[in-house]
Structure formats: C-alpha cells, structure tokens
C-alpha cells in the first residue's frame, strides 16, 4: 500500500541567471513500512525533494500524496496539520529546543496534538532509545549522539506514517552514527514507520530497502 507518492513533481526557483529547476519531473511511489535512501552529489536537489515530499515546500508543478491526502491541494495550515499528525523529522542539526529538557522536547509534539498521556508516552520512548537517565537533561548537557537520540524519540513518539531524515548522521562520529542508525532501523521495523532519508553515507544507504540516486534534479 502506497503511503507516499510523487507524480511528476518539479520545483523551479528564480536566480540572478534566470529560472533554475532544482527538482525535475520526479516520479516516486513508496509503500508503508519501506526504508528508502536518496543519494547523490551536493546540489543534486535531494534536500529540496525531501522538503516537497514532506509538505515543507510546494512543487511548481505535479502532485504529492502523503498518507492518502493530496498535499499539493492543501493550504499552508492544512499541510502543517497533516505534518503534525502523520510526519516525523530528523535533521543533521538536531533542532532540539534549548530551553526544554530531553523529556520536554519529546513531549512537545504530543502536547501540541492535545495528548493527555504526553509525559508517560515520551518517557517510554526515551527509555526505548536508551536515555532513561537523561530525561531531565537539557540539550547543552547531552553529547551529539544523545541529542540525535532525543531527536529520534521526538520524531517517532507520535508514531508517524512517514519519518523524513536529512543527513541524520552528518554531525556524528562513525561509531555514534552507527548506533543512531541501528536505532533508526529498529524503530522503522518495530513501528512500521516508513523512512525516507537523504544521506551521503553509503553504508547508511545500503541498509535501506532501496537507494535512489539523484543528479541534476532527476531521480535514477
């Protein structure tokens, strides 16, 4: 069953040299529970494609379907609501809220969704990523690997239909990056969350069910 589908999407922006096409006529169909890597050189359009698939940006042409809804037919509020309900994100830079503890960072998406069990569920998810002893710590008190594990817990705590990850190991050393990847794929398998990730790490890409190569805005 398809959970994410792109139908001939393109993204064009204006540059000093004139119109520039960053993503060109991309077709994509991803099933529920799949893990898919998007690889390719810098400037190939990978992060822009991820933003289009997640509804963080809108294509110049074409359509994106996410969890049965046409993202491109929704307004900004509608896309934000769908992201909150069905999407998780993990970025290279972690994007944790500095003034919140690890537990509060993971509780945040649940509280925004009006969940009354936010604290219990966030605590359980932090335990799952091995951070039971770090729930009261602030991001500045955590290592890079611990911060990324908090980010993973926050991304998975709502049991999203799709998790988007942009260079999730980019700021981590090799050993820490491997531990974070192990955790990512464990959660993907156990919760059947679809994972779509952009990476330069060939070992990470090889662990996905499929790897798609992007160059010049096109998928191969």
Order of alpha helices (4+ residues) and beta strands (2+ residues): beta-beta-beta-alpha-beta-beta-alpha-beta-alpha-alpha-alpha-beta-alpha-beta-alpha-beta-beta
